[in-house]
Amino acid sequence: MTAGEIPADLCGAYMRNGPNPVLEPKGLYHWFDGDGMVHAVYFREGRASYIRRWVRTRALRDELENGRVTLSGIMGPFDLPRDGSRATNPDYCKDTSNTTLTWHNGRVLSGWYNAGHNYALDPLTLDTVADETFGGALDATFNAHAKCDPRTGELINYDYGDFKSYLTYYVIGADGKLKHKTRVELAGPRLPHDTTITPNYTILHDFPLYHDVDVLRNTGHRVVEFHRDVPTRFGVIPRYGTQEQIKWFEFEPGYVLHMVNAWEEGDWITMDGCFQPDPTIRRDPSEGALGSMLAYLRYRGHLRRWRMNVRTGEKREQQLDDLNVEFCLPDTQLYGVKTRYSYHQRIPTDVQTLVFDGLVKYDHESGSHEVYEYPKGWYGNEAPFAKSTRGGAEDRGYVVTLATHGKDYKSEAWIFDAQRIGKGPIARVALPGRVPIGFHAAWIPGQMLWPDKASTA
Ligand SMILES: [Fe+2]
Protein backbone atom coordinates (compact mmCIF):
# COMPACT_ATOMS: atom_id res chain seq x y z
CA MET A 1 0.00 0.00 0.00
CA THR A 2 1.28 3.43 -0.86
CA ALA A 3 0.40 6.73 0.82
CA GLY A 4 0.93 9.68 -1.50
CA GLU A 5 2.10 9.34 -5.06
CA ILE A 6 5.33 7.80 -6.36
CA PRO A 7 6.71 10.38 -8.81
CA ALA A 8 6.70 9.35 -12.48
CA ASP A 9 10.22 10.79 -12.93
CA LEU A 10 11.70 8.51 -10.23
CA CYS A 11 13.25 5.57 -12.04
CA GLY A 12 15.84 3.17 -10.63
CA ALA A 13 16.56 1.19 -7.51
CA TYR A 14 17.20 2.03 -3.87
CA MET A 15 19.40 -0.70 -2.40
CA ARG A 16 20.61 -1.04 1.17
CA ASN A 17 22.99 -3.47 2.83
CA GLY A 18 22.93 -4.41 6.52
CA PRO A 19 23.54 -7.11 9.15
CA ASN A 20 21.12 -10.04 9.56
CA PRO A 21 22.66 -13.03 11.38
CA VAL A 22 21.67 -16.46 10.06
CA LEU A 23 23.32 -18.78 12.62
CA GLU A 24 24.42 -18.46 16.24
CA PRO A 25 27.68 -16.44 16.21
CA LYS A 26 31.06 -17.51 17.57
CA GLY A 27 32.88 -15.44 20.19
CA LEU A 28 31.70 -12.00 21.25
CA TYR A 29 28.84 -10.78 19.08
CA HIS A 30 28.57 -7.24 17.76
CA TRP A 31 25.65 -5.83 15.78
CA PHE A 32 28.16 -5.18 12.97
CA ASP A 33 28.69 -8.97 12.59
CA GLY A 34 25.35 -10.01 11.06
CA ASP A 35 25.40 -11.65 7.62
CA GLY A 36 24.91 -9.14 4.83
CA MET A 37 21.34 -8.83 3.58
CA VAL A 38 20.43 -6.54 0.70
CA HIS A 39 17.02 -4.88 0.50
CA ALA A 40 16.04 -3.36 -2.86
CA VAL A 41 13.08 -1.17 -3.79
CA TYR A 42 12.67 -0.60 -7.54
CA PHE A 43 10.74 2.40 -8.84
CA ARG A 44 9.35 2.97 -12.31
CA GLU A 45 6.32 4.77 -13.79
CA GLY A 46 4.86 5.50 -10.38
CA ARG A 47 5.14 1.91 -9.15
CA ALA A 48 7.39 0.20 -6.61
CA SER A 49 8.64 -3.36 -6.21
CA TYR A 50 10.66 -4.93 -3.37
CA ILE A 51 13.01 -7.90 -2.91
CA ARG A 52 15.67 -8.91 -0.41
CA ARG A 53 18.44 -11.52 -0.38
CA TRP A 54 21.32 -12.57 1.78
CA VAL A 55 24.75 -12.09 0.24
CA ARG A 56 26.04 -15.66 -0.20
CA THR A 57 29.49 -15.04 1.22
CA ARG A 58 32.20 -17.66 1.51
CA ALA A 59 31.67 -17.61 5.29
CA LEU A 60 27.90 -18.06 5.06
CA ARG A 61 28.17 -20.83 2.45
CA ASP A 62 30.65 -22.66 4.67
CA GLU A 63 28.49 -22.19 7.77
CA LEU A 64 25.33 -23.45 6.07
CA GLU A 65 27.20 -26.50 4.85
CA ASN A 66 28.70 -27.28 8.25
CA GLY A 67 25.82 -26.06 10.39
CA ARG A 68 28.00 -23.83 12.57
CA VAL A 69 29.99 -20.60 12.63
CA THR A 70 33.77 -21.08 12.66
CA LEU A 71 35.16 -17.52 12.58
CA SER A 72 34.85 -14.85 15.28
CA GLY A 73 33.22 -11.52 14.57
CA ILE A 74 34.91 -8.13 14.87
CA MET A 75 35.12 -8.26 18.67
CA GLY A 76 37.30 -11.35 18.46
CA PRO A 77 39.08 -13.13 19.90
CA PHE A 78 41.07 -13.70 16.69
CA ASP A 79 43.18 -16.73 16.03
CA LEU A 80 46.16 -15.10 14.31
CA PRO A 81 49.24 -16.85 12.94
CA ARG A 82 51.88 -16.63 15.71
CA ASP A 83 54.82 -16.99 13.36
CA GLY A 84 54.58 -13.37 12.20
CA SER A 85 53.29 -14.29 8.78
CA ARG A 86 50.83 -12.00 7.06
CA ALA A 87 47.13 -12.73 7.21
CA THR A 88 44.27 -10.69 5.84
CA ASN A 89 41.25 -9.66 7.90
CA PRO A 90 38.90 -12.23 6.37
CA ASP A 91 41.32 -15.05 7.27
CA TYR A 92 40.73 -14.62 10.99
CA CYS A 93 37.60 -12.47 11.25
CA LYS A 94 34.25 -13.34 9.71
CA ASP A 95 33.73 -11.38 6.48
CA THR A 96 30.00 -10.74 6.31
CA SER A 97 29.90 -8.40 3.28
CA ASN A 98 27.20 -6.44 5.09
CA THR A 99 28.35 -2.86 4.64
CA THR A 100 28.05 -1.23 1.20
CA LEU A 101 26.76 -1.61 -2.34
CA THR A 102 28.58 -0.13 -5.32
CA TRP A 103 27.27 -0.06 -8.88
CA HIS A 104 30.01 -0.98 -11.36
CA ASN A 105 30.14 -2.54 -14.80
CA GLY A 106 26.47 -3.59 -14.74
CA ARG A 107 26.64 -5.32 -11.38
CA VAL A 108 26.12 -4.47 -7.74
CA LEU A 109 29.26 -5.06 -5.67
CA SER A 110 28.75 -5.89 -2.02
CA GLY A 111 31.57 -4.88 0.33
CA TRP A 112 32.68 -5.22 3.93
CA TYR A 113 34.09 -2.29 5.92
CA ASN A 114 36.95 -4.36 7.30
CA ALA A 115 38.32 -4.88 3.75
CA GLY A 116 37.14 -8.30 2.68
CA HIS A 117 36.15 -10.31 -0.33
CA ASN A 118 34.14 -8.66 -3.05
CA TYR A 119 30.83 -10.17 -4.15
CA ALA A 120 29.01 -9.33 -7.37
CA LEU A 121 25.20 -9.40 -7.21
CA ASP A 122 22.72 -9.59 -10.06
CA PRO A 123 20.94 -6.19 -9.90
CA LEU A 124 17.50 -7.67 -10.61
CA THR A 125 17.52 -10.83 -8.48
CA LEU A 126 20.20 -9.86 -5.91
CA ASP A 127 21.61 -13.36 -6.34
CA THR A 128 25.34 -13.57 -5.58
CA VAL A 129 26.80 -14.34 -9.00
CA ALA A 130 30.57 -14.09 -8.40
CA ASP A 131 33.33 -13.87 -5.84
CA GLU A 132 34.80 -10.98 -7.79
CA THR A 133 38.58 -10.90 -8.16
CA PHE A 134 38.63 -8.90 -11.41
CA GLY A 135 39.84 -11.76 -13.50
CA GLY A 136 42.12 -13.01 -10.74
CA ALA A 137 44.38 -9.99 -11.20
CA LEU A 138 43.70 -8.47 -7.80
CA ASP A 139 45.52 -10.20 -4.94
CA ALA A 140 44.26 -7.63 -2.43
CA THR A 141 41.03 -7.37 -0.47
CA PHE A 142 38.28 -4.88 -1.20
CA ASN A 143 37.41 -2.07 1.17
CA ALA A 144 33.71 -1.29 1.43
CA HIS A 145 33.78 2.34 0.29
CA ALA A 146 35.10 1.90 -3.25
CA LYS A 147 34.35 4.95 -5.40
CA CYS A 148 33.08 4.64 -8.96
CA ASP A 149 34.04 7.63 -11.11
CA PRO A 150 30.80 8.48 -12.97
CA ARG A 151 32.78 10.04 -15.85
CA THR A 152 35.17 7.18 -16.61
CA GLY A 153 33.45 4.17 -15.04
CA GLU A 154 36.66 3.37 -13.14
CA LEU A 155 36.44 1.84 -9.69
CA ILE A 156 38.95 3.31 -7.22
CA ASN A 157 39.64 1.45 -4.01
CA TYR A 158 42.20 0.07 -1.55
CA ASP A 159 42.97 -2.87 0.68
CA TYR A 160 44.04 -2.36 4.28
CA GLY A 161 45.00 -4.68 7.07
CA ASP A 162 47.04 -5.43 10.17
CA PHE A 163 50.29 -6.31 8.41
CA LYS A 164 52.79 -4.60 6.17
CA SER A 165 52.47 -2.71 3.90
CA TYR A 166 49.19 -1.89 5.61
CA LEU A 167 47.53 -0.39 2.53
CA THR A 168 47.37 -1.24 -1.19
CA TYR A 169 45.77 1.27 -3.55
CA TYR A 170 44.28 0.23 -6.89
CA VAL A 171 42.13 1.25 -9.85
CA ILE A 172 39.79 -1.12 -11.73
CA GLY A 173 38.85 -0.10 -15.28
CA ALA A 174 35.28 0.33 -16.53
CA ASP A 175 35.70 -3.09 -18.16
CA GLY A 176 36.32 -4.79 -14.81
CA LYS A 177 40.05 -5.30 -15.37
CA LEU A 178 42.78 -4.22 -12.96
CA LYS A 179 44.36 -1.03 -14.34
CA HIS A 180 46.73 0.14 -11.61
CA LYS A 181 47.99 -1.02 -8.21
CA THR A 182 50.59 0.31 -5.76
CA ARG A 183 51.56 -0.40 -2.18
CA VAL A 184 51.44 2.46 0.35
CA GLU A 185 53.71 2.29 3.40
CA LEU A 186 52.23 3.53 6.67
CA ALA A 187 53.72 3.68 10.17
CA GLY A 188 51.53 0.80 11.31
CA PRO A 189 48.09 -0.76 10.94
CA ARG A 190 45.37 1.82 10.46
CA LEU A 191 41.59 1.82 10.26
CA PRO A 192 40.68 3.88 7.20
CA HIS A 193 37.03 3.67 6.24
CA ASP A 194 36.30 5.89 3.25
CA THR A 195 38.10 7.73 0.47
CA THR A 196 37.31 10.51 -2.00
CA ILE A 197 38.20 11.01 -5.63
CA THR A 198 38.66 13.93 -8.01
CA PRO A 199 39.30 13.63 -11.76
CA ASN A 200 43.07 13.52 -11.14
CA TYR A 201 43.56 12.40 -7.55
CA THR A 202 42.47 10.02 -4.80
CA ILE A 203 42.63 11.09 -1.15
CA LEU A 204 43.78 8.38 1.29
CA HIS A 205 43.20 8.47 5.05
CA ASP A 206 45.61 8.00 7.98
CA PHE A 207 43.90 8.79 11.29
CA PRO A 208 45.37 8.59 14.80
CA LEU A 209 42.78 6.00 15.83
CA TYR A 210 44.48 2.64 15.62
CA HIS A 211 45.68 -0.46 17.42
CA ASP A 212 49.03 -2.06 18.19
CA VAL A 213 49.69 -5.18 16.14
CA ASP A 214 51.77 -6.77 18.94
CA VAL A 215 48.82 -6.42 21.33
CA LEU A 216 46.65 -7.97 18.65
CA ARG A 217 48.98 -10.95 18.29
CA ASN A 218 49.34 -11.42 22.05
CA THR A 219 45.71 -11.02 23.05
CA GLY A 220 43.74 -11.84 19.91
CA HIS A 221 41.92 -8.51 20.25
CA ARG A 222 42.26 -5.20 18.49
CA VAL A 223 42.63 -2.66 21.29
CA VAL A 224 41.85 0.55 19.43
CA GLU A 225 43.14 3.80 20.93
CA PHE A 226 42.87 7.46 19.99
CA HIS A 227 46.33 9.07 19.92
CA ARG A 228 45.38 12.71 20.44
CA ASP A 229 48.96 13.95 19.96
CA VAL A 230 49.23 12.45 16.45
CA PRO A 231 47.84 14.44 13.50
CA THR A 232 45.22 13.35 11.01
CA ARG A 233 46.91 12.79 7.64
CA PHE A 234 45.34 12.88 4.18
CA GLY A 235 47.43 11.49 1.35
CA VAL A 236 46.74 12.94 -2.09
CA ILE A 237 47.85 10.42 -4.71
CA PRO A 238 47.52 10.88 -8.49
CA ARG A 239 44.92 8.42 -9.75
CA TYR A 240 47.61 6.21 -11.28
CA GLY A 241 50.31 7.37 -8.86
CA THR A 242 52.81 5.54 -6.67
CA GLN A 243 53.87 5.79 -3.05
CA GLU A 244 56.58 8.33 -3.94
CA GLN A 245 54.06 10.70 -5.53
CA ILE A 246 51.76 10.96 -2.51
CA LYS A 247 51.52 14.43 -0.94
CA TRP A 248 50.60 14.11 2.74
CA PHE A 249 48.73 16.92 4.53
CA GLU A 250 48.45 17.06 8.34
CA PHE A 251 45.33 18.26 10.14
CA GLU A 252 43.71 18.29 13.59
CA PRO A 253 43.69 14.81 15.21
CA GLY A 254 40.38 12.98 14.96
CA TYR A 255 38.58 10.45 12.82
CA VAL A 256 36.27 10.39 9.81
CA LEU A 257 34.00 7.54 8.87
CA HIS A 258 32.47 9.12 5.78
CA MET A 259 33.33 11.92 3.43
CA VAL A 260 30.71 13.78 1.38
CA ASN A 261 32.73 14.60 -1.73
CA ALA A 262 35.94 16.21 -3.02
CA TRP A 263 36.73 18.33 -6.05
CA GLU A 264 39.53 20.32 -7.68
CA GLU A 265 39.64 24.10 -8.20
CA GLY A 266 43.00 25.02 -9.74
CA ASP A 267 45.72 23.63 -7.45
CA TRP A 268 43.30 23.30 -4.53
CA ILE A 269 41.40 20.20 -3.51
CA THR A 270 38.32 20.80 -1.36
CA MET A 271 36.94 17.90 0.66
CA ASP A 272 33.89 17.86 2.95
CA GLY A 273 33.14 15.13 5.47
CA CYS A 274 31.85 14.26 8.94
CA PHE A 275 34.64 14.77 11.47
CA GLN A 276 34.91 13.29 14.97
CA PRO A 277 37.26 15.48 17.05
CA ASP A 278 37.38 12.95 19.90
CA PRO A 279 36.83 9.39 18.68
CA THR A 280 37.94 7.82 21.98
CA ILE A 281 36.13 4.51 22.47
CA ARG A 282 34.56 4.82 25.92
CA ARG A 283 33.34 1.69 27.64
CA ASP A 284 30.78 2.22 30.40
CA PRO A 285 31.09 -0.64 32.95
CA SER A 286 27.48 -0.09 34.03
CA GLU A 287 26.33 -1.31 30.61
CA GLY A 288 27.51 -4.84 31.43
CA ALA A 289 27.80 -7.36 28.61
CA LEU A 290 26.66 -4.82 26.03
CA GLY A 291 29.23 -2.24 27.09
CA SER A 292 31.94 -3.11 24.58
CA MET A 293 29.52 -3.13 21.68
CA LEU A 294 27.86 0.13 22.66
CA ALA A 295 31.26 1.80 23.05
CA TYR A 296 31.73 1.48 19.29
CA LEU A 297 28.29 2.85 18.48
CA ARG A 298 28.45 6.29 20.11
CA TYR A 299 29.02 9.06 17.64
CA ARG A 300 29.85 12.72 18.11
CA GLY A 301 30.83 14.63 15.00
CA HIS A 302 30.09 17.49 12.65
CA LEU A 303 30.41 18.57 9.03
CA ARG A 304 33.91 19.88 8.24
CA ARG A 305 35.82 21.14 5.19
CA TRP A 306 39.48 20.46 4.43
CA ARG A 307 41.37 22.26 1.65
CA MET A 308 44.77 21.18 0.30
CA ASN A 309 46.97 22.87 -2.29
CA VAL A 310 48.76 20.15 -4.25
CA ARG A 311 51.37 22.60 -5.61
CA THR A 312 52.31 24.70 -2.56
CA GLY A 313 51.35 22.33 0.27
CA GLU A 314 49.13 24.99 1.88
CA LYS A 315 46.12 23.69 3.83
CA ARG A 316 42.97 24.90 5.57
CA GLU A 317 40.32 23.29 7.72
CA GLN A 318 37.00 24.64 8.90
CA GLN A 319 34.02 23.36 10.85
CA LEU A 320 30.92 24.02 8.72
CA ASP A 321 28.16 23.24 11.21
CA ASP A 322 27.52 21.71 14.63
CA LEU A 323 24.68 19.25 14.05
CA ASN A 324 25.53 15.65 15.04
CA VAL A 325 25.32 14.13 11.56
CA GLU A 326 26.76 11.20 9.60
CA PHE A 327 25.95 8.83 6.72
CA CYS A 328 26.41 11.71 4.30
CA LEU A 329 25.87 11.57 0.55
CA PRO A 330 25.92 14.03 -2.33
CA ASP A 331 24.39 13.10 -5.69
CA THR A 332 26.83 10.23 -6.23
CA GLN A 333 26.68 10.80 -9.99
CA LEU A 334 28.68 13.94 -9.14
CA TYR A 335 31.49 12.28 -7.17
CA GLY A 336 34.71 14.17 -7.85
CA VAL A 337 33.19 17.44 -9.06
CA LYS A 338 31.94 20.40 -7.06
CA THR A 339 28.61 19.75 -5.38
CA ARG A 340 26.42 22.20 -3.50
CA TYR A 341 24.09 19.83 -1.66
CA SER A 342 24.43 16.76 0.54
CA TYR A 343 22.01 14.58 2.49
CA HIS A 344 22.83 13.33 5.99
CA GLN A 345 21.33 11.38 8.85
CA ARG A 346 21.02 13.10 12.22
CA ILE A 347 22.11 11.06 15.24
CA PRO A 348 20.57 11.90 18.63
CA THR A 349 23.10 12.71 21.35
CA ASP A 350 20.91 11.48 24.21
CA VAL A 351 20.75 7.87 22.97
CA GLN A 352 23.74 5.63 23.65
CA THR A 353 23.61 3.78 20.35
CA LEU A 354 23.58 4.45 16.64
CA VAL A 355 20.17 5.42 15.28
CA PHE A 356 19.02 8.08 12.84
CA ASP A 357 16.24 10.41 14.00
CA GLY A 358 16.22 12.95 11.18
CA LEU A 359 17.13 13.72 7.58
CA VAL A 360 19.32 16.78 6.98
CA LYS A 361 19.98 18.54 3.67
CA TYR A 362 23.04 20.77 3.62
CA ASP A 363 23.62 23.68 1.25
CA HIS A 364 27.43 23.92 1.23
CA GLU A 365 27.31 27.26 -0.62
CA SER A 366 25.09 29.20 1.78
CA GLY A 367 26.07 27.16 4.86
CA SER A 368 22.42 26.52 5.68
CA HIS A 369 20.63 23.26 6.39
CA GLU A 370 17.10 21.94 6.36
CA VAL A 371 15.96 19.19 8.74
CA TYR A 372 13.11 16.70 8.65
CA GLU A 373 12.65 14.95 11.99
CA TYR A 374 11.37 11.42 11.56
CA PRO A 375 8.05 10.97 13.42
CA LYS A 376 8.35 9.64 16.97
CA GLY A 377 9.17 5.93 17.00
CA TRP A 378 10.45 5.86 13.40
CA TYR A 379 14.11 5.51 12.44
CA GLY A 380 15.61 6.14 9.02
CA ASN A 381 18.44 4.69 6.99
CA GLU A 382 21.01 6.20 4.69
CA ALA A 383 19.20 8.32 2.10
CA PRO A 384 20.77 8.61 -1.35
CA PHE A 385 19.73 11.22 -3.91
CA ALA A 386 17.84 10.01 -6.99
CA LYS A 387 18.04 12.41 -9.93
CA SER A 388 14.77 13.22 -11.73
CA THR A 389 14.68 11.55 -15.14
CA ARG A 390 13.74 15.01 -16.43
CA GLY A 391 17.13 16.41 -15.35
CA GLY A 392 17.37 19.96 -13.98
CA ALA A 393 19.19 21.66 -11.11
CA GLU A 394 21.59 19.73 -8.87
CA ASP A 395 18.84 18.99 -6.32
CA ARG A 396 16.05 18.38 -8.84
CA GLY A 397 15.05 14.87 -7.84
CA TYR A 398 14.28 12.80 -4.79
CA VAL A 399 15.82 11.43 -1.64
CA VAL A 400 14.83 7.88 -0.74
CA THR A 401 15.19 6.08 2.56
CA LEU A 402 13.81 3.04 4.35
CA ALA A 403 12.09 3.77 7.64
CA THR A 404 11.33 1.27 10.38
CA HIS A 405 9.17 1.73 13.44
CA GLY A 406 11.04 0.86 16.63
CA LYS A 407 8.09 -0.90 18.31
CA ASP A 408 6.13 -2.89 15.73
CA TYR A 409 8.92 -3.00 13.10
CA LYS A 410 6.58 -1.82 10.38
CA SER A 411 8.85 -0.83 7.49
CA GLU A 412 8.30 1.59 4.61
CA ALA A 413 10.20 3.21 1.75
CA TRP A 414 9.92 6.99 2.01
CA ILE A 415 10.39 9.35 -0.92
CA PHE A 416 11.20 13.03 -0.33
CA ASP A 417 11.24 15.88 -2.85
CA ALA A 418 14.92 16.85 -2.54
CA GLN A 419 14.05 20.53 -2.88
CA ARG A 420 11.56 20.33 0.01
CA ILE A 421 13.05 17.92 2.54
CA GLY A 422 11.43 19.72 5.48
CA LYS A 423 7.92 18.99 4.21
CA GLY A 424 8.36 15.27 4.84
CA PRO A 425 7.91 12.32 2.50
CA ILE A 426 5.72 12.83 -0.55
CA ALA A 427 5.13 9.07 -0.75
CA ARG A 428 5.32 6.20 1.76
CA VAL A 429 5.42 2.68 0.35
CA ALA A 430 4.60 -0.09 2.84
CA LEU A 431 7.02 -3.02 2.60
CA PRO A 432 5.86 -6.62 3.04
CA GLY A 433 8.34 -7.43 5.83
CA ARG A 434 10.51 -5.99 8.55
CA VAL A 435 13.68 -4.17 7.53
CA PRO A 436 16.07 -3.86 10.48
CA ILE A 437 18.22 -0.74 10.71
CA GLY A 438 21.32 -1.26 8.59
CA PHE A 439 24.32 0.32 6.96
CA HIS A 440 24.85 1.84 3.53
CA ALA A 441 22.42 2.48 0.73
CA ALA A 442 22.92 3.32 -2.94
CA TRP A 443 20.73 4.74 -5.69
CA ILE A 444 21.13 2.91 -8.98
CA PRO A 445 19.49 4.91 -11.76
CA GLY A 446 17.81 3.51 -14.85
CA GLN A 447 14.77 1.61 -16.00
CA MET A 448 16.78 -1.50 -16.87
CA LEU A 449 16.52 -2.20 -13.18
CA TRP A 450 13.05 -3.69 -13.02
CA PRO A 451 12.70 -7.23 -11.68
CA ASP A 452 10.05 -9.51 -13.18
CA LYS A 453 9.42 -11.70 -10.17
CA ALA A 454 9.40 -9.28 -7.27
CA SER A 455 6.32 -8.46 -5.27
CA THR A 456 4.74 -5.19 -6.32
CA ALA A 457 3.83 -2.85 -3.50
FE1 LIG B 1 30.74 3.21 6.00
Boltz pocket constraint, residues with backbone or C-beta under 6 A from the ligand:
constraints:
  - pocket:
      binder: B
      contacts: [[A, 99], [A, 113], [A, 144], [A, 145], [A, 193], [A, 257], [A, 258], [A, 440]]
      max_distance: 6.0
